[in-house]
Amino acid sequence: MWPPDPEPDPDREPAGRSQPSAALPGLRALLPARAFLCSLKGRLLLAETGLSFITFVCYVASSASAFLTAPLLEFLLALCFLFADAMQLNDKWQGLCWPMMDFLRCVTAALIYFAISITAVAKYSDGASKAAGVFGFFATIVFAIDFYLIFNDVAKFLKQGDSADETPADKAEEENSDSDSD
């Protein structure tokens, strides 16, 4: 790497032992922070990524291989969002509506996983298809929890924005008005 590291001090480090953190500083920058991985969003994204990968592997080994594209795409999308959230790209790129993209990703993933899991369990009889269906149901639950939490966060944000824009007089007028009458 440039600039080159200074020569190690032979007195400070015993022979045959090297510091692992000094050997891989570039790769450690790509790893998510421990604080993010311990947060609820980090754990959900890790679960989504892991379950999508396991479901993908089960579909590859099963006779229901027609369904392997959906878990592969969801695995890649969950991995991208895990990386984007861990590196805080949502704060750096303000032009994208990150909560809406994440919400739509979770809703579509939950619906697709639910549909293909029912089909895999009901139509195919091999063990790998049944396992893929079971892991798909677990992934459906995790994605549903994620989109529920995202929806609650967005709803709270929108309520705060609405209450700040309206004055008490506007609220009283709205409550007293009868919009149904002709």
C-alpha positions in Angstrom: 0.0 0.0 0.0 1.0 3.6 -0.5 2.6 5.2 1.4 4.7 2.3 2.5 4.5 1.2 6.1 7.5 2.0 8.2 9.8 -0.8 9.0 8.7 -2.8 12.0 10.7 -2.4 15.2 12.4 -5.8 15.8 12.6 -5.2 19.5 8.9 -4.6 19.9 7.5 -7.6 18.1 8.6 -11.2 18.8 9.9 -13.2 15.9 7.3 -15.4 14.2 4.3 -13.5 15.5 2.7 -10.8 13.5 -0.2 -8.5 14.3 -3.3 -9.5 12.4 -4.8 -6.1 12.5 -1.7 -4.5 10.9 -1.7 -7.1 8.1 -5.3 -6.5 6.8 -6.2 -2.8 7.4 -7.8 -2.5 3.9 -10.1 -5.5 4.3 -11.2 -4.5 7.8 -12.6 -1.2 6.3 -15.1 -3.3 4.3 -16.5 -5.1 7.4 -19.5 -3.6 9.1 -19.1 -2.0 12.4 -19.9 -4.1 15.5 -22.4 -1.4 16.7 -24.4 -1.7 13.4 -24.4 -5.5 13.5 -25.7 -5.5 17.1 -28.5 -3.1 16.2 -32.0 -4.4 15.3 -31.7 -3.3 11.7 -28.3 -5.0 11.4 -29.5 -8.2 12.8 -32.6 -8.2 10.5 -30.4 -7.6 7.5 -28.0 -10.4 8.5 -30.9 -12.7 9.0 -32.4 -11.8 5.6 -29.1 -12.3 3.9 -28.4 -15.6 5.7 -31.9 -17.0 5.1 -31.9 -15.9 1.5 -28.6 -17.7 0.9 -29.7 -20.9 2.6 -33.0 -20.9 0.7 -31.1 -20.3 -2.5 -28.8 -23.3 -1.8 -31.8 -25.5 -1.0 -33.5 -24.6 -4.3 -30.3 -25.3 -6.2 -30.2 -28.8 -4.7 -33.9 -29.5 -5.2 -36.2 -30.4 -8.1 -37.9 -27.0 -7.7 -34.9 -25.2 -9.3 -37.2 -22.9 -11.2 -37.6 -20.9 -7.9 -33.9 -20.3 -7.3 -33.8 -16.9 -9.0 -35.9 -15.2 -6.3 -33.8 -16.1 -3.3 -30.6 -15.2 -5.3 -31.9 -11.8 -6.1 -33.2 -11.2 -2.5 -29.8 -12.4 -1.2 -28.0 -9.9 -3.4 -30.4 -7.1 -2.6 -30.1 -7.8 1.2 -26.4 -7.9 0.9 -26.4 -4.5 -0.9 -28.6 -2.9 1.7 -26.5 -4.5 4.5 -23.4 -2.9 2.9 -25.1 0.4 2.3 -26.5 0.7 5.8 -23.2 -0.4 7.4 -21.2 2.1 5.4 -23.9 4.8 6.0 -24.4 5.4 2.3 -27.9 6.5 3.0 -26.5 9.5 4.8 -24.0 10.2 2.0 -26.4 9.8 -1.0 -29.4 12.0 -0.1 -31.0 11.8 -3.6 -32.3 8.3 -3.1 -35.3 7.6 -0.9 -33.7 4.8 1.2 -36.6 4.0 3.5 -39.0 3.6 0.6 -36.6 1.4 -1.4 -36.0 -0.7 1.7 -39.7 -0.9 2.4 -40.5 -2.0 -1.2 -37.7 -4.5 -1.1 -39.0 -6.1 2.1 -42.7 -6.1 1.0 -41.9 -7.7 -2.4 -39.5 -10.2 -0.8 -42.1 -11.3 1.8 -44.8 -11.8 -0.8 -42.5 -13.6 -3.2 -41.1 -15.9 -0.5 -44.5 -16.7 0.8 -45.8 -17.6 -2.7 -42.8 -19.8 -3.7 -42.6 -21.4 -0.3 -46.2 -22.6 -0.5 -45.6 -23.9 -4.0 -42.4 -25.6 -3.1 -43.9 -27.4 0.0 -47.2 -28.3 -1.8 -46.1 -29.3 -5.2 -42.6 -30.9 -4.8 -41.9 -34.0 -2.7 -38.1 -34.0 -2.3 -36.5 -33.0 0.9 -34.5 -30.1 -0.5 -37.7 -28.5 -1.8 -39.4 -28.9 1.6 -36.4 -27.4 3.3 -36.3 -24.5 0.9 -40.0 -24.0 1.6 -39.5 -24.0 5.4 -36.5 -21.6 5.2 -38.6 -19.5 2.8 -41.4 -19.2 5.4 -38.8 -18.1 8.0 -37.5 -15.6 5.5 -41.1 -14.4 4.9 -41.4 -13.7 8.7 -38.1 -11.9 8.9 -38.9 -9.7 5.8 -42.4 -9.0 7.2 -40.9 -7.9 10.6 -38.5 -5.6 8.7 -41.2 -4.0 6.6 -43.4 -3.5 9.6 -40.7 -1.7 11.5 -39.8 0.4 8.5 -43.5 1.3 8.0 -43.8 2.3 11.7 -40.6 4.5 11.4 -41.9 6.2 8.3 -45.4 6.7 9.8 -43.8 8.3 12.9 -41.7 10.6 10.7 -44.7 11.7 8.6 -46.8 12.3 11.7 -44.1 14.6 13.1 -43.9 16.5 9.9 -47.7 16.9 9.7 -48.0 18.1 13.3 -45.2 20.6 12.8 -46.8 22.1 9.7 -50.3 22.5 11.1 -51.3 25.2 13.6 -53.8 24.5 16.4 -56.3 26.7 14.6 -56.0 24.5 11.5 -56.6 21.4 13.5 -59.7 22.8 15.3 -61.1 23.9 11.9 -60.5 20.5 10.4 -62.2 18.7 13.4 -65.2 21.1 13.3 -65.8 20.9 9.5 -68.3 18.6 8.1 -66.9 17.5 4.7 -69.7 15.0 4.1 -72.5 17.5 3.8 -73.7 18.9 0.5 
